[in-house]
């Protein structure tokens, strides 16, 4: 008789919730698939400790690379922004952070009065470091609303802000988009 042990890893800023099912029927291979906003990973029950973690992480990373546009929901994006605020901007925290599909001329937007940040769903297919740089840019607007030198001093605390700007210029060009110049200048 086979036995399946289930554990759930909570969402992190870089990936959604992961349900791990360890089965005695599975002896060598593992597989990961999407189930709604959650990733389900099937692995051999014999795996333990660091080997298990490494095996699960590789399967999750492979799945996220194949379908990055599905990877993180609003809660994950908001947690990611809070973590970045702690790391780079002395704990600045937004009221809410959401993916939105209606950003036509911007990668993201921030409303300093309501402390709301909106990020274009087009960025879901970008590398994490690009999304992180965009989030730090928007979080900096919670401290300095305009694109002043003081604002750029804050936004440029993210170590890959300049690289992100270059990446997004090319990405916009490839998509045939006319993106607001201030969204590209970091």
N, C-alpha and C positions, 0 to 999 in steps of 0.2 A: 504494500500500500504506500502511495506517495504522500508526502507531507509538504505543505507550502507555508513558509513563514513570511509574514508581511511586516514591513516597517515603512514609515513615511518620513522623509526628510523635508522640513519646512522650506518654503521658497526663500531664496537668497536674492541679492541684488543682481546677480548674473545668471540666474536660472529659476524656472518655476518649481513648484512642489514636485518632488520625485517619490513615487511609490516603488519600493523595492520588494519583489517577490522572489524569495529563495526557495527553489524546489529541489527535492531529492530526485525527481525524474530527469532533471536537466543535469548532465554530467560534465560537459566541456564548454558549450557555447552559451552566449548571452544575447539578449535582444532588448531593444528599447523602442517604444512607440508612444504616440500621443493618445491621451484619453481626455478629451476636453482641453482644459488649461494645464493639465498635469501630465508628467512623463511617467510611464510605467516601465520598469526595468525588470526583466526576468533573468535570473542568474542561478548557477549551481549552488545548492545549499552548502557544499563543502567549503566555499570561500569564506574566509574570516579576516577580521582586522584590516590591516593596510592593503592586503591583496584584494579584499572585497571592495574597499573604498576606491582603489585605483581602477578596478574593473568597471564599477558603476560609473565613475567619473568619465572614463573613456567612452562608454556607450552613450552617456548623456551628451557629451561634447560632440560626438559624431552626429547624433540626432539634431542637435541645435545647429550644427554647421549645415546640415542638409536642408533644414527648414527654419532659418533664423527668424523669419517674419512672424512666426507663431510663438516664439520663445517666452516672452514675458508679458504679463498682463499689467494693468494699472497699479495693482498693489506692489508688485515687484519693482516697477519703475519708481514708484514713490519711495519705497525703502532704499532703493539705489540712490536716489537724490538725497535722502536724509544722510546716508553714509558718506556721500561725497561732500555734503555740507559740513559734516564733522571733520573730514580729512583736510579740506582745503579752505574753508571759509568760516572758521571759528564757531562752528555749530549752527550756522544759519539754517533755518528749516522752513520749507514751504507749507502752506495750508493743504494743498493738494497738487498732485502731478498725474496727468492723464495722457494717454495716446489719443490723438485726434486725426481724423481723415480730411479735415477741411482746411489745413494749412496749405495754401497755394503758392505763396511767395516767401515763406519762411520755413526754417527747419523746426523752429520752436518759438514760443512766445511766453512772456511773463507779465502778469498784472501785479505790480508791487502793492497796490492798495488791498487787493484780496489775497495776495500771496499764492496765487494759482499759476501753475506752469503747465503748458500744453506742448506736447512734442508730436511732430508729424509722424504718422505711421510709416512714411517712406524710410525713416531712419531705422526701422526694425531690421532691415537687411544689412546695416552697417556694422563694422566691428565694434565691440564693446567700448574700446578706448575713444572712438568717435562720439558715441552716444554720451559717454561720461563727460567729454569735453563740452558738448552742447549743454548738458545739464549744469555743469559748473558755470558756463556762460550765463545761463538763465538764473541760476541761484545768485550770481553776483549782482543781478538786477534787483534783488531783494534788499541789497545794501546800497547800491548806486544805481538809480533808475535809468540814467542816460548812458551814452557811450563816451564818457569822459576818460581822461587819463587815469583817474582814481578807479573807475570801473575796470579798465583793462589791467591795472595792477592786480585787482582781485581775480578776474577771470583767468589771467595768465598764471595763476598759481597751479592750475592743472598742467602737468609737465608736457603734455602732448597737444596743447591748444593750437600751436602753429601748424603742426602736422595735420590736425583735424581740419583746420581751415583749408589747407591744400587739398586734402582728401575730398572735402565737401564741394570745393570748386569743380573738381573733376567729376564728381558724382552728379552735380547739377548739370554740367555740360553733357554728360552721357544720357541723362534723362530729358534733356532739352528744356530745362526749367530756367526761368528768370527769377532767381532768388535774390532777396533784399541784400544789398552789399553789406550791411551791418551784421547779417547772419553769417557771413563768410569771414569777415575781418576779426581775427582774434588777436 
